[in-house]
Amino acid sequence: MKIRIIVENQEMTAVLEDTPAARQFSGMLPLDLSLEDFHAIEKVADLPDRLSTDEAPDGYDPDIGDITYYAPWGNLAIFYRDSGYARGLVSLGRIEGSIDALQQPGPLAARIERVE
């Protein structure tokens, strides 16, 4: 499933995986979120509900552009820098193309919606 992430009037397209967590996330869309910076590696935001971790591995090693769910805190995490393996991190999908919009400092207004 394709989604659109609009950050500060810049649009990014992403593809979600076909997993229980990603399907549940897509069912929450559209979402208006405030993406906060976390350790200058990722942008994070609380989700309205927790996602299922059924069929998910114990952890994940994200790449730049990965859209993930951090199960221990119940939040969305979108990586704009490389990071190492983290227990409790679940892959949801990946941004296609530039992630420049995420590299801006401070909290960022974002809208995430399905592409029909």
N, C-alpha and C positions, 0 to 999 in steps of 0.2 A: 504494500500500500504506500502510495506517495503522500507526503505531507508538505506543507509550506510553513516555514518559520519566518516571521516578519519581525525584525529587530531594528528599532529606530529607523523605520521606513526602508530598510534594506531587506530584500527577499532572498531566502535560501530554500532550496528544495532538498528533501531527504526521502529515503526509502526505509520503511519499517520492516522488521523481520516478521516471519510468520510463526510467532510464539505466543503462548498464553499471555505473557506480560505485555507484549507489543500490541496484541489485539485489544486487551483491556485498556491500554493507554489510548489507542485510536478511538475507543468508545467514549473517552472523556472529551474529545475534541469537538468544537473549538475551545481553546483555553487562552485566557489572557493572564500572563505571568510577569512577575518582576524577577529577572535573572540577576542573582547576586554573584559577585566574584568569590571564588574559593581557592585560596593558595596560588593565585595567578596561573592556574592550570585549567580550571573549568568554571562554567557558569551553572549555578544551581537554583532550583526553585521548589517550593513545597507543592505537592499535588493534592487535589481535593480528597482523594482516597488512596489507600495502599494498593499496590499491584500484586498480582499473583506471582509467586516465584516457582510454581509448578514447572517441572521439566527444565529448570534453569540450573546451570552448574553452580558450584559453591562460590565462584568468583570470576573475574574477568580482567584482562589486560587491555585497557582501551587505547585506541589510536586517536590522533587528531581528527576531529569531525564526528566522533562517535556520540550517539545519543544513548544514554544509559539511565538506569534506575538504581539508586542506592537503597537497598531494602532495609538496612538497619535504621535509617532515618526517614525512609518513605519519601525521598525527594528525587526529582529529575536532575541529571547531571549531563551537561554537554561539554565535551572536551575541546579546548582550543590549543592546548599544548600536550605534549606526550606525558604520559604517566605510567606508573607500574601497575602490576597486578594488585587488585583489591578484593578481599573476601566480601561477599554481599553485594557486589556490583553485578548488574544484569544488563546485558546488551539489548537495546530496543531497536536500533537502526543506525543509519549513517547519513550524514549530510553529503550531498553530491556537489562538488565544486568548492568555491571560495567560502571560507569561514571568517573573513575579515570583520564582519559585523560583530562577531563575538569578542574580538580583541580590544574593544573599546573599554576604557576604565569605568568603574562604578556600576551601580545597578542599571539594568537595561530593560525597558518595556518591551515585551515580546508577545506576539500572538502566534499560536500554533493551530493550524487547521488542516483538514483533509483536502486533498486535491481531487476533485471529482472528474 
